[in-house]
């Protein structure tokens, strides 16, 4: 059960990348997915997912700290590593707790704002 009102931690969710620089590009899916074609132990989180596909299903799970959550998949926990473009974070699936992406929410509105900031960074 969830300790932040309005935040469902029991259901699979799909996450869609939205950007002002991508408004006309409608032929490609902007849903997040785990790159299941990767042989890497830490596959990337990419866009191009499909609704109800197992590699596009994410969950919001409670972390240890109050109002702190993490995203998980059936492949592992979503984390970050420095990416190739100016060290901007790259999302990946990992079992390394030091790489886990934690998000702290105060209210549902704050949750949405923080998620947008994470997506745009």
N, C-alpha and C positions, 0 to 999 in steps of 0.2 A: 504494500500500500504506500501511497505517496504522502509526504508530510508538507508539501507545498500545495495549497488549494488550487485546483484547476490543472494540475500537471499529472497526466496519466502515465504511470510507470509500468503498466501491465500490458499494453498493446504495442504491436509492431507499428511503426510509422514509416512513411516515405519522406525524404527530405529533398526539396527542390531548390536548386541554385537559381537565384533571380538576380539579374544585373541590368542596369540601364544601357550598357554597351552591347547587350545581346538581344534587343527587342525584336529585330526582324528575323532572327534565326529560329524558325519554327520547325524545321525538319529534323532537328536533333533533340533528343530527350535531355532535360536538364536535371533529371532525378539522380541523386547520389547512388552509387553502387560500389561494391567491393570488386576490384579487378580480379575476378576468379580465374582469368586466363594466365595470371602471373604465377611463376614458379617460386617467387620470393616468399620467405618466411613472414614478411611483413608487406602484404599486398597493398597497393594504393587504393584510396577512396577516390573514385572518378565520377564524372557525369556520364550519362548515357544509360541509366538504369531503366527498368520497366516496373510498372505498378504490379504489386503482388509477387514479384520475382524474389526468391530467397536471398540473392545477393544485393537486393535493394531494400531489404527489411532492416530497420534499425530500431533500437529501444532506448529509452531514456531510463537510466538506472540511478538509484540513490548511491552516493558515495559516502565516505565516513563523516565528513564535516557537515554541519547544518546547512541546509539549502544548497548543497553542492551535489551536482549530478555529472554523469558521464554517458556518452553514447556507446552502445555496444551492438554487435551483430552476432550471428551464429558463428562467425569466423574468429571473433575476438573483440577487443576493446578499441575504439577509435582513439588514435594518438596523433602526435605531430613529430616531425623531424625537419630540420632546416632544408628548404628546397633549393633548386638550382638558380632561381631568379632572386638575386639579392638576399638570399637567406630567408625569404618569405616562407612561412610554415607550409609544409606539405602534409596532407592528411593521409594516414595509413592505418591499417589494422595491426595491432600489436598485442602481445601479452606482457610487455615490459612496462611495469608500473611507472617508471620514470618518464615515459613518453606519453602517458595517458593525458588526454585533453579533458580537463575539468572545467565545468561551467557552474558559477554560483548565481542563483536566482533569488531575488528578494520578493518579487511579485511576478505574475504572469506577463505583464507588460514589459518588465525588465528582462524577463527570459527572452522574449521576442527580440528586443533591442540587442541583447548580448549575442544571440545567435546570428543576427544580421551582421554584427561587427566581426564575428568569427568568420563568417562566410565571405565577407569583403576583404579580409586581410590576407 
